Amino acid sequence: MPDRLTTIAGAHPLQLAFDHALEYIARPQSRVAGTATLDDLRSALGVELTDTGIDAATVIEELIEACKDGLNRSSGSRFFGWVIGGTLPSALAADLLTSAWDQNAAIYAHSPAAAIVEEVAGAWLKDILNIPSTASFAFTNGCQMAHFTALAAARHHVLARFSIDIEEAGLAAAPAIRVFTSRKVHTSSVSATRMLGIGSANIHYLATNDAGQLLPEALETALQQAGEIPSIVILQAGDVNEGIYDDFATLIPIAQRHNTWVHIDGAFGLWAAASPSYAYLLNGSHLADSWAIDGHKWLNVPYDSAYAFIAHPEAHQAAMSKGASYIVASTDARDPINFNPEMSRRARGFATYAALRELGRNGIASLVDRCCRFATQLTSRIGALPHAEALNTPIINQGLVRFLNPSPTATVADHDIFTNQIITAICAEGTAFFTGTTFQGQRAMRISVCNWQTNDEDIDAVVSAVETVLATAANQVAVPHHS
Ligand SMILES: Cc1ncc(COP(=O)(O)O)c(C=O)c1O
């Protein structure tokens, strides 16, 4: 029987992984977009599964080789697609330790250190994000599950007023819950309402003002009409296209007068609370009943990191607590199992703890300020190029530009096609990576800056690459393409 840890050239598989990881994250970065095709990856990875297995080092060597062209360098400084953060050095190292330690962070009894790290980091996060210190919290795998956790607590709370114990009685015993929000709501909140049996048909989309913020009059009227119907309001702290913030200081008191629960989706936007320059966007956000935010976006913690905060710990625990005689409940410490949807779970608190310590308060503020500055620069500089236009002035770190087909007879549909083509061409060129969206009925390129490493040099290189791609594509447009 071969020793599974013997290797290729005597290296431990972890050493191979570590060496590769250091090389992978080193600057300067090579091209951002991966080059492998679907077929390439299927054939590289779809090897025969043997009966006897192979040595561990070979597995890792071959995994690295098979994946290397199928990775987009989304943790690098020139990745501006979707809303994607990088990996701070300490957070990446702590994440690696998390795997090596392999703790089950369900209960204090299994991993005392993991439980206390969450306790400490949870308190730090509340302080930084201007969330009441009495709020309970959960470290979830993403903002989607943070919404699920928070809205499960909301569901418990709003139905308790009707003397319904929803966890015990089930939805069949409950009146339908109504959710009020605007069209700026993120799809993950909608998914959470579906998973919780609230149903997306019970979401009522209210009118917004010209700045995209939910209109207070619309909320007042809707809640008055809802009367005694149990209801939840979902507000946005940073929407995905423009980074729009609802007016919390005006809206939350209205909701409170009508006894509703207010949930804030601040997946990335809540981090603005850490910056003295942007904290004003969150005026009144501390009045909400629950908040959801990601660590794996703007805090630059590796993936599998988000947080739910709930101002009503009893509702939170009622929705999430689980027990069994074999689970050792702690009498003094916080058992994460009582706050999270999962039972067994990765000890994801270590990476957040490390990131917060590495950056400190000022480091987080500076990260926020830098990303916002770069988003503004990229949007205005790309928007000023021939055949481009900026569609917004970023509120925070999210910009939008559009590319214009140079043909004098080009239609809106031609500009849409041209915009899609330019996004694809920029990614193929390799200096940077962007993704598209439909904004006010037209195709646009999103500019989302979340990475701790992005610097002035990156911005210059990216603008120059976009300029070249755009000029080349514009020269090739002979006749507008009508579909
Ligand atoms: C505003 C907003 N809310 C929620 C989410 C969902 O977050 P996650 O992908 O971590 O579940 C995202 C993801 O981009 C987002 O931008």
The ligand as an SDF file (V2000), in Angstrom:
LIG
                    3D

 16 16  0  0  0  0  0  0  0  0999 V2000
  -27.2190   43.6480   -2.3500 C   0  0  0  0  0  0  0  0  0  0  0  0
  -26.9750   42.1760   -2.2460 C   0  0  0  0  0  0  0  0  0  0  0  0
  -27.6890   41.4520   -1.3720 N   0  0  0  0  0  0  0  0  0  0  0  0
  -27.4960   40.1210   -1.2370 C   0  0  0  0  0  0  0  0  0  0  0  0
  -26.5810   39.4510   -2.0010 C   0  0  0  0  0  0  0  0  0  0  0  0
  -26.4200   37.9610   -1.8470 C   0  0  0  0  0  0  0  0  0  0  0  0
  -25.2340   37.6960   -1.1950 O   0  0  0  0  0  0  0  0  0  0  0  0
  -24.5700   36.2430   -1.1730 P   0  0  0  0  0  0  0  0  0  0  0  0
  -24.1770   35.9740   -2.5860 O   0  0  0  0  0  0  0  0  0  0  0  0
  -23.4330   36.3830   -0.2340 O   0  0  0  0  0  0  0  0  0  0  0  0
  -25.5910   35.2740   -0.6860 O   0  0  0  0  0  0  0  0  0  0  0  0
  -25.8120   40.1590   -2.9320 C   0  0  0  0  0  0  0  0  0  0  0  0
  -24.8280   39.4640   -3.7930 C   0  0  0  0  0  0  0  0  0  0  0  0
  -24.2480   40.0460   -4.6950 O   0  0  0  0  0  0  0  0  0  0  0  0
  -26.0010   41.5630   -3.0530 C   0  0  0  0  0  0  0  0  0  0  0  0
  -25.2860   42.2950   -3.9160 O   0  0  0  0  0  0  0  0  0  0  0  0
  1  2  1  0
  2  3  1  0
  2 15  2  0
  3  4  2  0
  4  5  1  0
  5  6  1  0
  5 12  2  0
  6  7  1  0
  7  8  1  0
  8  9  2  0
  8 10  1  0
  8 11  1  0
 12 13  1  0
 12 15  1  0
 13 14  2  0
 15 16  1  0
M  END
$$$$
